[in-house]
């Protein structure tokens, strides 16, 4: 991996030591610059979990991705910088309370003096590392998090009193997630094939582009507007740093975009 290029991509300096302060700074920087997005699903682009393909997409082409891509590549960066990192599988709690399939999500365990949960691939989640084994509520700029030990050696992760996902503690390899990544990106039952999203946290909340809907949360106030088609590519470029030759659409119709002269 070109570590210097990755650090430049997220606007972070090379840490002096692999410690908690550096981990926090890297997570905050990554979340602020690399969007959570599923545009490849609707652009017909293959989603490959090969490290070289991930580096090309996220670092060189300055795109984002979803959990397998973002946490997968971030784990490699952290290891290159001297951190001890494990990939953990999770099952996401669905709106109706059911759990998604095994390997539904991948998150990171980083072991320092304590063990920490790090997740740059869930969209709206904690901006800072969370203690993996702590009985108390952990405040974060994006909510209050509680990690509860479960029978069978799992951890239920809750945000603002609601369960988010059920985390296994067995270390996995990124290749273990390939089948579910394929399902998430191709199945009509996957929420990634049913909707478009590109999202970043901001200093005052969050900004999300969902198809032609631009949603901004500013100090807890949600604002939403429908973008005219000619503006969509510019918003991807100017607000998310994503340069596209085609704008994806749910209906399968893709709009060609003139090359940017900016």
C-alpha positions as CSV (number, residue, x, y, z in Angstrom):
1,X,0.0,0.0,0.0
2,X,1.1,3.6,-0.7
3,X,0.6,4.7,2.9
4,X,1.6,8.3,2.1
5,X,-1.0,8.6,-0.7
6,X,-3.7,7.1,1.6
7,X,-2.9,9.6,4.4
8,X,-2.9,12.4,1.9
9,X,-6.3,11.2,0.6
10,X,-7.8,11.6,4.1
11,X,-5.8,14.7,5.0
12,X,-3.9,13.1,7.9
13,X,-0.3,13.3,8.9
14,X,1.9,10.2,9.5
15,X,1.4,9.3,13.2
16,X,4.4,9.3,15.5
17,X,3.1,6.3,17.4
18,X,0.4,3.7,17.0
19,X,-1.6,4.9,20.0
20,X,-5.1,5.9,20.9
21,X,-4.6,9.6,19.9
22,X,-3.4,8.6,16.5
23,X,-6.3,6.1,16.1
24,X,-8.8,8.8,16.9
25,X,-7.3,11.3,14.5
26,X,-7.2,8.8,11.7
27,X,-10.8,7.7,12.2
28,X,-12.1,11.3,12.3
29,X,-10.1,12.2,9.2
30,X,-11.3,9.2,7.3
31,X,-14.9,9.8,8.1
32,X,-14.7,13.4,7.1
33,X,-13.2,12.8,3.7
34,X,-14.2,9.3,2.4
35,X,-18.0,9.0,1.8
36,X,-20.1,6.1,2.6
37,X,-21.7,5.3,-0.8
38,X,-23.1,2.6,-2.9
39,X,-22.7,4.2,-6.3
40,X,-20.9,1.3,-7.9
41,X,-23.9,-0.9,-7.4
42,X,-26.0,1.4,-9.6
43,X,-23.2,2.2,-12.1
44,X,-22.6,-1.5,-12.9
45,X,-19.1,-1.4,-11.5
46,X,-17.7,-4.6,-9.9
47,X,-17.1,-4.4,-6.2
48,X,-13.8,-6.2,-5.6
49,X,-12.4,-6.8,-2.1
50,X,-8.9,-7.2,-3.4
51,X,-6.6,-4.8,-1.6
52,X,-5.1,-3.4,-4.8
53,X,-8.6,-2.7,-6.3
54,X,-9.7,-1.1,-3.0
55,X,-6.7,1.2,-2.9
56,X,-7.2,2.2,-6.6
57,X,-10.9,3.0,-6.0
58,X,-10.7,4.8,-2.6
59,X,-7.2,6.4,-2.7
60,X,-6.4,7.0,-6.4
61,X,-9.9,7.5,-7.8
62,X,-11.0,9.3,-4.6
63,X,-14.2,7.4,-4.3
64,X,-16.0,6.0,-1.2
65,X,-17.7,2.7,-0.7
66,X,-19.6,0.6,1.8
67,X,-18.5,-1.4,4.8
68,X,-16.4,-4.1,3.2
69,X,-14.5,-1.6,1.1
70,X,-14.0,1.2,3.7
71,X,-13.3,-0.9,6.8
72,X,-11.4,-3.4,4.7
73,X,-8.9,-0.9,3.3
74,X,-8.7,1.1,6.6
75,X,-7.7,-2.0,8.4
76,X,-4.7,-2.4,6.0
77,X,-3.7,1.2,6.6
78,X,-3.8,0.8,10.3
79,X,-1.7,-2.4,10.1
80,X,0.8,-0.6,7.9
81,X,1.0,2.1,10.6
82,X,1.7,-0.4,13.4
83,X,-1.8,-1.1,14.9
84,X,-3.0,-4.5,15.8
85,X,-6.3,-4.9,13.9
86,X,-8.9,-7.7,13.5
87,X,-11.9,-7.8,11.2
88,X,-15.1,-8.7,13.0
89,X,-18.4,-9.8,11.4
90,X,-21.7,-8.3,12.5
91,X,-25.4,-8.8,11.8
92,X,-27.2,-5.5,11.4
93,X,-30.6,-4.9,13.2
94,X,-33.2,-4.2,10.6
95,X,-36.0,-1.6,11.1
96,X,-38.5,-4.4,12.0
97,X,-36.1,-5.7,14.7
98,X,-34.9,-8.8,12.9
99,X,-31.2,-9.4,12.3
100,X,-29.6,-9.3,8.9
101,X,-27.6,-12.3,7.6
102,X,-24.2,-13.4,8.9
103,X,-21.4,-11.3,7.5
104,X,-23.9,-8.5,6.9
105,X,-21.3,-6.0,8.1
106,X,-17.6,-5.8,8.9
107,X,-16.2,-3.7,11.7
108,X,-12.7,-3.4,13.2
109,X,-11.2,-4.4,16.5
110,X,-8.0,-2.5,17.4
111,X,-6.1,-3.7,20.4
112,X,-4.0,-1.2,22.3
113,X,-3.9,-1.2,26.1
114,X,-7.7,-1.6,25.7
115,X,-9.7,-3.1,22.8
116,X,-11.5,-0.6,20.6
117,X,-14.3,-0.8,18.1
118,X,-13.5,1.2,15.0
119,X,-16.0,1.6,12.2
120,X,-15.6,3.9,9.2
121,X,-18.1,1.9,7.0
122,X,-21.5,2.2,8.5
123,X,-22.7,5.6,7.5
124,X,-24.0,7.4,10.5
125,X,-22.1,5.9,13.4
126,X,-19.6,6.9,16.1
127,X,-16.9,9.4,14.9
128,X,-14.4,8.1,17.5
129,X,-13.3,4.7,18.6
130,X,-15.5,2.9,21.2
131,X,-14.2,0.8,24.0
132,X,-15.2,-2.7,23.1
133,X,-15.5,-4.0,26.6
134,X,-17.1,-1.3,28.8
135,X,-20.3,-1.4,30.8
136,X,-21.1,2.3,30.6
137,X,-22.6,4.6,27.9
138,X,-19.9,6.1,25.7
139,X,-20.7,9.7,24.5
140,X,-19.7,10.6,21.0
141,X,-20.4,13.6,18.7
142,X,-22.9,11.4,16.8
143,X,-24.8,9.9,19.8
144,X,-24.5,7.8,22.9
145,X,-23.2,4.3,22.4
146,X,-23.5,1.3,24.7
147,X,-21.8,-2.0,24.0
148,X,-23.4,-5.0,25.8
149,X,-21.9,-8.4,26.2
150,X,-24.2,-11.2,24.9
151,X,-24.3,-14.9,25.5
152,X,-22.1,-16.8,23.2
153,X,-19.3,-14.2,23.2
154,X,-21.0,-11.5,21.1
155,X,-21.4,-7.8,21.7
156,X,-24.6,-5.9,20.9
157,X,-23.8,-2.3,19.8
158,X,-26.5,0.3,20.6
159,X,-26.8,3.9,19.7
160,X,-29.1,6.2,21.6
161,X,-30.8,3.3,23.2
162,X,-31.5,1.4,20.0
163,X,-29.6,-1.8,18.8
164,X,-27.5,-1.2,15.7
165,X,-25.7,-4.5,15.2
166,X,-24.6,-7.7,16.8
167,X,-20.9,-8.1,16.7
168,X,-19.0,-11.4,16.7
169,X,-15.6,-11.4,18.4
170,X,-14.0,-14.1,16.2
171,X,-11.3,-12.6,13.9
172,X,-12.1,-12.9,10.2
173,X,-10.3,-12.4,6.9
174,X,-11.6,-9.9,4.3
175,X,-12.1,-12.8,1.8
176,X,-14.7,-14.2,4.3
177,X,-17.0,-11.4,3.4
178,X,-16.9,-11.8,-0.4
179,X,-20.2,-13.9,-0.7
180,X,-22.2,-11.5,1.3
181,X,-20.6,-8.5,-0.4
182,X,-21.8,-10.0,-3.7
183,X,-25.3,-10.6,-2.3
184,X,-25.5,-7.0,-0.9
185,X,-24.5,-5.6,-4.3
186,X,-26.7,-7.7,-6.5
187,X,-29.8,-9.1,-4.7
188,X,-33.1,-7.3,-5.2
189,X,-33.6,-7.9,-1.4
190,X,-30.6,-5.9,-0.5
191,X,-31.2,-2.3,0.6
192,X,-28.0,-1.3,-1.3
193,X,-29.8,-2.3,-4.6
194,X,-33.0,-0.6,-3.6
195,X,-31.6,2.9,-2.9
196,X,-28.8,5.3,-3.8
197,X,-26.7,6.9,-1.1
198,X,-23.6,9.1,-0.7
199,X,-23.1,10.5,2.8
200,X,-20.5,12.3,4.9
201,X,-20.5,13.8,8.4
202,X,-20.0,17.5,8.6
203,X,-18.9,19.8,11.4
204,X,-22.6,20.6,12.1
205,X,-24.3,17.3,11.3
206,X,-24.4,15.2,8.1
207,X,-25.0,15.6,4.4
208,X,-26.5,12.8,2.2
209,X,-27.3,12.7,-1.5
210,X,-29.9,10.0,-2.1
211,X,-30.6,9.9,-5.8
212,X,-31.8,13.4,-6.5
213,X,-32.6,14.2,-2.8
214,X,-30.0,16.3,-1.0
215,X,-30.5,15.9,2.7
216,X,-28.6,18.1,5.2
217,X,-28.8,17.9,9.0
218,X,-27.5,21.1,10.6
219,X,-27.5,21.2,14.4
220,X,-30.2,18.6,14.5
221,X,-32.4,20.4,11.9
222,X,-33.1,18.3,8.8
223,X,-33.3,20.1,5.5
224,X,-34.2,18.4,2.2
225,X,-34.6,19.5,-1.4
226,X,-34.9,17.8,-4.8
227,X,-32.0,18.6,-7.1
228,X,-32.6,19.3,-10.8
229,X,-30.7,16.7,-12.9
230,X,-28.0,19.1,-14.2
231,X,-26.9,19.9,-10.6
232,X,-26.4,16.3,-9.3
233,X,-22.9,15.7,-10.7
234,X,-21.7,19.0,-9.4
235,X,-23.0,18.2,-5.9
236,X,-21.2,14.8,-6.0
237,X,-18.0,16.7,-7.0
238,X,-18.2,19.7,-4.7
239,X,-19.8,18.3,-1.6
240,X,-18.4,14.7,-1.6
241,X,-15.2,15.0,-3.7
242,X,-16.6,12.3,-6.1
243,X,-15.9,12.9,-9.8
244,X,-18.3,10.8,-12.0
245,X,-18.4,10.3,-15.7
246,X,-22.0,9.1,-15.3
247,X,-24.6,9.9,-12.6
248,X,-26.3,6.7,-11.4
249,X,-30.0,6.3,-11.2
250,X,-32.3,3.7,-9.7
251,X,-34.2,3.2,-12.9
252,X,-31.2,2.0,-14.7
253,X,-30.9,5.2,-16.8
254,X,-27.6,6.8,-16.4
255,X,-26.9,10.4,-17.2
256,X,-23.6,11.2,-18.9
257,X,-21.6,14.1,-17.4
258,X,-19.4,16.5,-19.2
259,X,-15.8,16.5,-18.0
260,X,-15.2,19.0,-15.3
261,X,-13.1,22.0,-16.0
262,X,-12.9,23.1,-12.4
